[in-house]
Amino acid sequence: MTEQDEKEWIKRARAGDQIAFGNLVSAYQSPVYNLAYRMLGSPMEAEEAAQEAFIRAYKYLNSYDINRPFSTWLLSITSHYCIDLLRRRRLKLFSLDDESTGAYRISNDSPTPETVVRRRELSDHMQELLVQELSPIDRAAVTLLYWYDHSYEEIADVLDLTVSAVKSRLYRARRTLAEAMEGENLYAV
Amino acid sequence: MLCEDAQYMMSARLDGELPEAEMEGLDAHLRACRTCESQWQRFRALDSLLREIPMERSPNRVRIGVMQRLERSQKAHQALLGGTALTLGTLALAGILLAPLLMGLLEATGVAPALFSGGLTTIEQLIGVGETLGRAFFTLLEQLVLPLAFLSLCGLILAVAFNRLWVKAVQRVS
């Protein structure tokens, strides 16, 4: 998808062309779904949240400022929707008591099947820590930093925060996660 | 440098957001403070772990679900427009056909001449007119049940036809 394609699809979608909007959904469903998944921690919920974010984007497409990156606007809708959802539900945190607390080691060797499985386990475990330990806004900031390579300015733009607030939230999130990992004995690097 | 400040700077450093001028100060603190050095190693390990986590594959159901919801929403919108057209059509038709009948009844009961000649000057006269109109309305209802039902049916058919045409027109445009 080129920038020109994107602009054309947005223009057509604004005029009610659902096929054009479908093209935008295809192009952005992966980042939107991933953000929702990191925020909510459940594939099912992430799927529903991603759909809802796109529906909202379609509804408010006329208020989108064409000079702003579409991805930033879309991720902003997604993160705010997830934050509101989590606040409303007061998401029940789940316990890790039954989970394995064995230490994980990151290997740079070519991945063997065992490594792939362990990385998957590590990924799931980190995802649980994100959901369990961080506030929704901190979680969104961490997600945008690590999975979207967003700069502090871009994160601030998506989450309607100041750059200074983003910096503080990332620091706080790191400290919280570092402490949680210490408790889980995840440092074996 | 306070340990709290140093750890705040470590976080910015991991993201490449720590100004060059502050690097040296932080390094000096890390050399001198074992607690912060240990925290720095933890932060770096955490950073590596987080960067290892891959993006999830998004299910294609997201797109399918969005398109289905948009389609349903469009149909609901069309149904709302159709429903509005149906109501307005029925009301308009009934109004057009009933107006002459109502006027005839007002003429026959003597209310219309009084109304239009400006002969109503007192409250009693106005109340009297209200009563007459009320009676006339119920008489009309009694006598016109069948014609009203017929007219409503005509309005209904017209409105449904209008609704179909409208939906087709919208589908053609989209």
Boltz contact constraints between the chains, C-beta under 6 A:
constraints:
  - contact:
      token1: [A, 16]
      token2: [B, 174]
      max_distance: 6.0
  - contact:
      token1: [A, 18]
      token2: [B, 70]
      max_distance: 6.0
  - contact:
      token1: [A, 22]
      token2: [B, 67]
      max_distance: 6.0
  - contact:
      token1: [A, 25]
      token2: [B, 63]
      max_distance: 6.0
  - contact:
      token1: [A, 25]
      token2: [B, 66]
      max_distance: 6.0
  - contact:
      token1: [A, 26]
      token2: [B, 63]
      max_distance: 6.0
  - contact:
      token1: [A, 29]
      token2: [B, 58]
      max_distance: 6.0
  - contact:
      token1: [A, 29]
      token2: [B, 62]
      max_distance: 6.0
  - contact:
      token1: [A, 29]
      token2: [B, 63]
      max_distance: 6.0
  - contact:
      token1: [A, 30]
      token2: [B, 58]
      max_distance: 6.0
  - contact:
      token1: [A, 33]
      token2: [B, 58]
      max_distance: 6.0
  - contact:
      token1: [A, 33]
      token2: [B, 62]
      max_distance: 6.0
  - contact:
      token1: [A, 34]
      token2: [B, 55]
      max_distance: 6.0
  - contact:
      token1: [A, 34]
      token2: [B, 56]
      max_distance: 6.0
  - contact:
      token1: [A, 37]
      token2: [B, 56]
      max_distance: 6.0
  - contact:
      token1: [A, 47]
      token2: [B, 62]
      max_distance: 6.0
  - contact:
      token1: [A, 50]
      token2: [B, 62]
      max_distance: 6.0
  - contact:
      token1: [A, 51]
      token2: [B, 62]
      max_distance: 6.0
  - contact:
      token1: [A, 51]
      token2: [B, 65]
      max_distance: 6.0
  - contact:
      token1: [A, 51]
      token2: [B, 66]
      max_distance: 6.0
  - contact:
      token1: [A, 54]
      token2: [B, 66]
      max_distance: 6.0
  - contact:
      token1: [A, 55]
      token2: [B, 69]
      max_distance: 6.0
  - contact:
      token1: [A, 106]
      token2: [B, 48]
      max_distance: 6.0
  - contact:
      token1: [A, 106]
      token2: [B, 52]
      max_distance: 6.0
  - contact:
      token1: [A, 123]
      token2: [B, 53]
      max_distance: 6.0
  - contact:
      token1: [A, 126]
      token2: [B, 53]
      max_distance: 6.0
  - contact:
      token1: [A, 146]
      token2: [B, 50]
      max_distance: 6.0
  - contact:
      token1: [A, 147]
      token2: [B, 55]
      max_distance: 6.0
  - contact:
      token1: [A, 152]
      token2: [B, 17]
      max_distance: 6.0
  - contact:
      token1: [A, 170]
      token2: [B, 11]
      max_distance: 6.0
  - contact:
      token1: [A, 171]
      token2: [B, 8]
      max_distance: 6.0
  - contact:
      token1: [A, 171]
      token2: [B, 11]
      max_distance: 6.0
  - contact:
      token1: [A, 174]
      token2: [B, 11]
      max_distance: 6.0
  - contact:
      token1: [A, 174]
      token2: [B, 43]
      max_distance: 6.0
  - contact:
      token1: [A, 177]
      token2: [B, 46]
      max_distance: 6.0
  - contact:
      token1: [A, 178]
      token2: [B, 42]
      max_distance: 6.0
  - contact:
      token1: [A, 178]
      token2: [B, 46]
      max_distance: 6.0
  - contact:
      token1: [A, 187]
      token2: [B, 45]
      max_distance: 6.0
  - contact:
      token1: [A, 189]
      token2: [B, 45]
      max_distance: 6.0
